[in-house]
Amino acid sequence: MNSRALLLVNHHSRQGQERYQEAINCLNQLGLKLITESTENPRQLGDMIRRYQQEIDLVIVGGGDGTLNAAVGAIVDTQLPLGILPLGTANDLARTLGIPNSIPQACQIIANGQLRRIDLGLVNDKYFFNVASLGLSVKITQELTKEMKRRWGIFAYAAIAFQVIWKSRLFSAEIRINDQSIHVKTVQIAVGNGRYYGGGMAVVHDAAIDDQRLDLYSLEMDHWWQILPLLPAMRQGRHIDWPNVRALQGQEITVYTRKPHSINTDGEITTHTPAVFRVLPQAIAVFVPEISSPV
């Protein structure tokens, strides 16, 4: 493969610094002609992609879901194919696409050149691959420091989640979907585009990143302790079958709250309610395994 690739790595990602040279060596051996850039500020990634767009055939991003989210706007604008090196803590988009955490294997997937067009979610003016949510997930994001993710990895999510759950409080919201208006009292509303989020939890058991739909769930529990037995079911996306969990599907969803609530997109707080969520079918092309896992 003699394609010209822009390799972007977030040095603040959990494995960014230590795996950077390994990725360069591997991609060079596979025949890619690399332009390399690294940053400690993922917000710069979009500008870097636009700067090099006339000189490259594809973009390779090394980092976690937050790093990929920071690059996605420029990927949409330039329509360059995206290669993923999972170097973050959760790597939920990679998990959805069946891309392994092994750097040599992830590089080989890019070199093999099999592309798949996937959907994106859009909330207000912010794109998301996996999930956009409000409630518990925002509080978890606010409590979860970079140092905790770097030190404890995926276990940091679980530790903070338990701390946040016992302090959870209901909030009121109006959900408008498919010409319906639904008033709820909830601790969490999540709207998924892909399947996995939050370190391997599933939005819905049959969610896919190219099914051209959004999947919403709302946790309408009266007491914080009712959430705890639900957690194992959330790993398989079977929580939607439980009492006090509302599940909805649509291509456009609007959420209103009495006062603005922050919204988490792919692990970063980026916007707030009122919020309009939309699915953008087949928005970008991503390199995937030749025999990819069902998503």
N, C-alpha and C positions, 0 to 999 in steps of 0.2 A: 504494500500500500504506500503510495508516494504522495498522499494528500498533505496539504499544508494545514497545520492545526495550531490554534492558539490555546496554550495550556495555562489555565488560571487556577491558582491554589490559594486558599485562605489559610494563612499561617496561624490563625487563632483557632482553626478547627482542631478537633481532638488529636488527629494524627497528621495534621498538615505539614508541620516542620519536619518530622522524622521520616515521612514517607515521600517527600517531595522529590528527592534525588532518585529514589527507587522508581518512581513513576516516569521521570525523564529518561532514565536508562532503558526501561522497558519499552516505552513508546518509540525511542530511537531505534532499538533493535528490531521493532516491528515495521520499520520503514517510514514512519511519519516524519515529516519535516516540521520541526517545532519552533514556534515563537513562544517564549516563556515569560510570564508575568506573575508576580505574587503580591499579595496585599494583606495588611492587617485590618483593612476597612472594606468589608464586602460591598459597601455602597459604590465603590469605585469600579466594580466589575462591569457594569453596563457601559460606562464610558470607554473602558478598555476594548470591549467587543466592538463597539461602533468605530473606534479609532482604526482597528485592524481589518474591518470587514471586507475591504477590497483586496486584501493580501492573503486571505485564508479560505479554506474549504469547509472547515468545521471548528467548533469550540469544544474544548474539554474542560470541565469544571471539577476541581478536587476540593471537597469539603462536605458538609452536611446539608440537611434540607434548607436551613436558613441561608447558606451560601448559594445554593441553587436558586432559591427564591429571589435573591438579590440580582441574579443574572438574567432571570427569565424575561423581563421586559425587553431587553436588547435582543434576546433570542427570537422573540415574537417579531420585533421590528425588522431584523435582518434576515429572518428565516434560515439562519445557518443551522445545520444539524448539530445536536448536542450529545457529547459523550460524557459519561458520569464516572468519576472515581470516588467511591464512598469513603470519605475520610472524616466523617463527623461522628456524632454520638449515636444518633438513632438511625439515620440512613433509611428513612421510611420510603422515600421514592424509589431508591434502589431495590428495596425489598419488594415493593409492588411490581417492579419490572423484572424481577428475577436476576438482578445483577449482584454477584457475590462481593463480599468485602475484601477478598483477595485482590491486591493490586495487579499482579500479573494476569489474573483471569479477567478483571475488569478492562485492562488494556487490550487483551486479546479480543474481547467483544467489540471494542471500538475498531480495531484493525480489521475484523471480519466484515464490517460494513453493513450489517443488517439494520435497516431503519424501520421504525414503527411510528406512525403518527398518533399522538395522544391528545386527550382533551386537557384544557386548563379551566380552573375556576377563576372567577373574577368577582371580588366584593368591592363595591364602590369603584375605585380605580386601581385596586391592588390585585395582582395575579396570585393564585396559589395552585400548587400541585396536589397537595394531600387534603388538608382540612383547614377551614376557617371557623373559628369558634369564639364564643363569649361565655363568661361565667368562670367555672373552676379552672379551665385551661389557662385563662389569662393570669389568674393568681399563681398558678404553678410556674408559668413563664417568668413572672415578676420575681418569684422567690429563687428560681434556679439560676445560679451564677455560672459563668464560664469556667471558673476554677472547679466548681462541683462537678460539672460535666466532664472536664478533663481528668479529674481524679477518680471519680466513681463511675463514669460512663453511664450505661443504661440504668444502673441501679439508682442513680441520682433522681431520675424521674419518679420512681416508686417511693423513695423516701420523702420527697417533697409533696407528692400527691397525698400521702397519708396525713401529713401535717395540715394541708389545705382542706381536705375533706371534712375534718372534724370541726372546722371553723366556718363551713359553708352556710350560706343564707339564700333563701329563695328570692328571686326577683320576678317582676311581672314583665311580660312581653306579648306583643301581637305578631303572629306569623301569617303572612299572606302568601298563598300558594294555590295554583290551579283554580283561581276565582273563589277561593275560600278565605275567610278571615278567622283565625283561631287564637283565642286568648289563653295564655298559659301562665302558671307560676312554676318556675324552674330554677335549677342550680347550674344548668349547662345546656347550651344549644350549640350543636356542632353541625356544620355543613361540609360534606365530603365530596371531593372530586375523584380521588384515587381510592385505594383500599386501606392502606396502613397509615397510622399517625401515632404520635406519642410514644415512640419506642416499640412499635409492633402491635398496638391495638388495632382492631379492624372497625371501620366505620359501620359497615353492614356486611354480612357474610358473603353476599354475592356482588359486592361493589367492584367495578372495574374502571380503569382509567381511560377507557375508550368507549364507554357505554352511553355517552352523550346525555348523561343525567347527573343531577346532584342528589345526594342522599342526606336527609336531615334526621337527627335524633334530638330529643329533648328529655332531660332527666328531671322528672316532676315528683321528687321525693319530699315527704313531709319532714323526715329526720335524717341527719347526716349518716347515721349508722346503717340505713337502708342501702346506701351505695356500696358498702364493703362486700356483701355477697354477690353483687353484680359484677365486680371487677374481673373474675375469671371468664365470665361470659363475654366480656368486651374484647378479650384476646381473639375470639373467633367471630366477633360481630353478631353474636346471638343475643346480646342484651336487648335488642329490639323486640324480642318475644316476651320480655318480662313486664309485669304490671308496673305502672307509673313511668314507663318509657314510651314516648310517642315517636313514631317513625313515619316520615313523609318523603316523597320523591317528586322531583320536578326539574324543569330547565331554568326557571327563574323563581326566586324566593326573596321576599322582603321581610325584614325583622325591624319592628319598632319597639323602643323602650321609653319609659317616662323620662329618664335622664340618660345622657350618652353613656354607653357601655363600650369599653375597649374591645377590639377584636384581634385575635391572634391568627396570623396566616403563616402556616408552615413553621411555627415556633417563634415568630417575631410579632410584636404588637405593632400594627401598621395603620389601623383605621378604627372607626367606632360607629355605633348606631346613631341614627337610622342607617340601615344597610340593605343594599340590593345585591343579591348573589345571583350570578349567571354562569352557565356552562358555555365554554367556547369549544365546539367540537373540532377535533383533529387540528389543533392550533399550532403544534410544533412537531418536529421529527426528532426522535431519540434513538441512539444505538442500543440494541437489545440483544440478548442471547439468541443464537440461531434457533434453538428450541426453548422458547421462553416459558416460564411458569404461567399458568392461567392467571389473569388478573381481572 
